[in-house]
Amino acid sequence: MGFSTHNELFTRIWTRWALGFFLVASLFGLSMRSFHVVEIPILEYRHLLHAHSHIALLGWGFMMLMGAMIFSLEDKGSYVKKYGLLFIALLISILGMLFSFPVQGYGTASITFSTLFVLLSYGFIAKLWHTLRQGTNTPGIRLIRWSLIGYLISTFGLWALGPVTTTLGRMHELYFMSIQWFLHFQLNGWFVLGTLGLLVFFAEKRGIQIPFSGIEEVILLGSVVLTFALVITWAEPTPVFFWINSLAVWLQAFAYFMLIRKIWRTIPLLYLSGLPLFLIRIAMISLIAKALLQALLTFPEVAVISYTIRMYVIGFLHLVLLGFMSLGLAGKAIAEGHLPNSISSKIGWTLVSIAFFGTEFLLFGQGTMVWLEWGYLSWYHFGLVVLSALFPFGLTLSFASLFAANYNLKQQFKQSSNPSQLNIQTMKKMMFWSLGIVAMILTSCSGGSESKTSSSKSNIPAAEAVAPTADPKGIGEFKSVDIGADVDASLAEKGKAIVDMKCTACHQLNDKRLVGPGFQGVTNRRRPEWIMNMITNVDVMLDQDPQAQKLLEECLTRMPNQNITADDARGILEYMRKNDEEKAGQRDAAIQ
């Protein structure tokens, strides 16, 4: 697959960067899952989480989807001229996020690069929108156009974070709803509509029309907006929003089914086979699975899993980002020659597919077991790490295949006598200079005040050590708890089963912070009444207790109400006492 022009070379460079960011995001994800299995003393889980999400959504997701749109819709001769400088600036912003988020989390450098990315993304959308206005108004074009609108709408949530934080604080419901606004319209508006539009347009370019009526289009778009009602339900459990979301979910499932069925029937006419056919079919199955899962959430007894069981949340996100968008666009790119169809590429994407199916099976399987109170698989975290390792392994093979095609970049640079060759060399120089600028900026910013590690030198997180509390016993029904002089082994064993089932997705038994703080030393910092009130009366504690609010501000993830009974909470407390005795060498210091 030879690239003879600088615009074709631009396509290859873009694809390499996008897939490279996918590989980096997978390494971050593997590192995060390894926290449950091995000690990682240097890295901060929360910072890795932010780095992973930004590089996955923006470095891989945006670049792959936007690149696919540009290379499908724009004239080949206009790639570099129209998007070259924007592309280089976009790389600077993504590389800045890549190197700043793992060091400082949300800090001056990372926020600056993130803001730069959003502003640059508007430039891409403006240029692409101008091209779309000049084309035929086909169903594929309309879906792509709506996906761009979905992306723009999603960024309203990002711009709202500043004013909300300044006026209401990071504890307010609007702060969390702003984040969910961004994620909702990114997933359902940008990624889903954009990928669907590209698959439909892929057929249209080959002379095959996929009819998508105006009514179906209105139903699909309306459902994207109305399903945000589920987020409102999380913040304000009012029945009207629950039923609005339920109606929207079923309408969305209908629209997905109608469009996917038409695409599926069109596949034989496109003469797709092998790896592209395999990946595109996985993508469509993933979207149907997403719709079915959302439909299950319309039952109140099941809806609670959408915000209490983290495995389901992660699995749902991966259905869209990995199953539908990533594998679907990869299949399309291979069919069009933008990604190689070599042996190493086939092996690589097959491994990625196996990793996707395996991790989804574990996430949803363990999540279902937690919901049914069937316990916790002893090998769950280890199995998740092993399967997750297939992602970077497969992506490394796929990434390497981009450099093994039958062409030589250096030879092209030497032999080309076309004046446009200067554009290629200029691009290379600018990219190298950009990398140098990023390195210098990060050198000056990496020592930001938010930079910290998960070192075990201190067992007491800063937010817990300094936060005052109005009542050391917290807020709830527990005013006095008799813990006894010794640990009750049978009660602690009961508590361990509940912790394994409901807590270990977000908390570790050591002093390392994952989604929430580590349990080690908690009975030395908190009175038993506070601990049991936090377990059983979590919503009120998060809204009114200063200590709980400090933890929420630190973790930025609201602890779900697991509906744990008083007896179960007592068992958890006893298990925490036993854990502190074993790991901290002391327990119950908070009441001594």
Order of alpha helices (4+ residues) and beta strands (2+ residues): alpha-alpha-alpha-alpha-alpha-alpha-alpha-alpha-alpha-alpha-alpha-alpha-alpha-alpha-alpha-alpha-alpha-alpha-alpha-alpha-alpha-alpha-alpha-alpha-alpha-alpha-alpha-alpha
